[in-house]
Amino acid sequence: MAKISWTRTDEAPLLATYSLKPIVEAFATTADIDVETRDISLAGRILAQFPEQLSEDQRVEDALGNLGDLAKTPEANIIKLPNISASVPQLKEAITELQGQGYAIPDYPEDPQTDEDRAVRATYDAVKGSAVNPVLREGNSDRRAPQAVKNFARKHPHSMGEWSADSRTRVATMGEDDFASHEKSVVIKGDDTLTIQLVDDSGQTTVLKDGITVLDGEVVDATFLDVKALNTFLSEQVELAQSEDLLFSIHLKATMMKVSDPIIFGHVVRAFLPAVFAEHGDALREAGLSPNDGLAAILSGLKNLPAETADAVQSSIDQGLTDGPDLAMVDSRKGITNLHVPSDVIIDASMPAMIRTSGQMWNKNDEQQDTLAVIPDSSYAGVYQTVIEDCQENGAFDPTTMGSVPNVGLMAQKAEEYGSHDKTFEVPSSGTMQVVDSSGEVLLQHKVSAGDIWRACQTKDAPIRDWVKLAVNRARASETPAVFWLDSERAHDAQLIKKVEKYLTEHDTEGLDIRIMAPEEATQFSLDRIRKGEDTISVTGNVLRDYNTDLFPILELGTSAKMLSVVPLMNGGGLFETGAGGSAPKHVDQLVEENHLRWDSLGEFLALAESLDHVAEHEDNPKARVLADALGRATETLLDEGRSPSRKVGEIDNRGSHFYLALYWARELAAQSEDAELAKTFGALAEKLGAQEQQIADELLSAQGDAVDLGGYYHPDDAKTAAVMRPSTTFTTIIDEFAQA
């Protein structure tokens, strides 16, 4: 029996799984396909790390580790839904919730003092941030808008704010003394092991990490950000925003860059509220309240301080927010600012949303305002500035005519996972950071000061070679220009350019338009083509892959969740990601308050069709191909008929959308002529669903309106959540009986 691994993740995608997966299981059974669940949610990842603290019935498998092993095999067929890339505040919340449910896991040690504390901290640090994707991504990324989605977007364009040439919105970036300017890179000659060490000013050497395995031809980089320069830069931007009456906003990647960017975020909070930390920094530190966790964590932790001190801190924060420049808001109704939670200001989501909305963000009065978008590191800040300048000159993009920018992304085997691993350090003392090989030769080194942020990354040669192959194949298949976004002036990119030029010779590129351009130049080239309705493949490294697969889809489609994301795994399996767009915490809030889930599962539908195609091709399963083709047609019908979830309570939501997918999918299978057995089987199901359509629709709508109890946010109760997400007894009975037949 063929097997599809469906991931259990977090927040809105998890809730949708309770409704959608029973439908998928029922349909897949007819093609002898087993759809299993693998729990890679934040809660599941936490519990898997502490089996010795749990009772036998509480223990869970290390699903992420097992899936990582599976991804290296030809049998892999994994559908990956969006998961939480846990920030420290989210991690702490999940720990508290699990403890409240009776799981005896340890607290997160803020300031570990013992070996036991340090071991617990290291275990939790392996869970937080973008811990999932590097494990599963044993292949490079092919992400694009399916034709059905593109056609729908052109017929039903999303709203775009109007741009004015008078817009004062712009990006502020360091340009020097940052990660981009300090980068050094080397290509490894021969398999080896490396060590990262600090030689302090007194000459004492401290090993920070050793035993780093590297392979022949691998690209190894190192760089650092000068924190003194960062603090000067941030203070200048706060003053600039105030003097020019601009909203101050910070844009980072505190999930993927899980070590470096929370530290940078903390410096931003300090720069915006300098008096708070000058007057109360010691008291906050002693209470374990760090600006790295955001303003919300500090405010919620004031209850642990003496009342007089807490009142003084609260007053100082209020005064600082009043005296400072206008601050971009995440939710003005709830008073949640751009500085409250580091995971609320993820650059790949926040910057495209700002560009789509006239280049403005929301202020405390719930009004839009021109913005100073602060992106400290200049590596890719110019990409966003180029788009802003293009919109200021040419106006907003037109979704009814604009072209597309699909992406081929280098990410296999943890390629370019800058900042999301154990090779990033806040420098403990002044000295020289070094990367040395097993013979003791210094390969890379930087003179640093205490508090600087130093980081290294690896990019193996085999993924680079596979990336070039995938780019050529996509350019050939789509007859579209492909642009490698690489800057010859940047150390890492210069090494990649040499490899790209070498590996391109292994392929037939005759008649193809393949170019290498620096990111800002590539951005403008792509924008010029977009405005003419032309497509351009962006071939990028991993960080830019993350940025571009949100930036262009949000402008083109209104969301990145509607992208098709296929990862051809290097050993022959397939990973099918259900689209970007985060895991939608606001959607969960609405469900809890109003029993309406507006999460759109279109990404799941698209990924499932590709997964079924993969079964058909690799398992010689023609029924799977029939299911896949019918699902594609059903998805297009669902879009055309307006059966996607509404944002408003009392209208169709995620559960209603799933019902109509099942109805249209069954009808398509009943109507097809490739497999008579499937046509007969699904003809009966289509008849039942069609006959009960109004009854089911009424049951789904009548469930909405009242608050619901899921039994948990990070670790919801299965029975309670299933009842909420499958509220139509009629529909549930039909699907369950069909699955058991």
Summary of the structure (lengths in Angstrom):
residues: 741
radius of gyration: 25.7
end to end distance: 17.5
largest distance: 81.9
contacts: 2648
relative contact order: 0.14
helix: 48%
strand: 17%
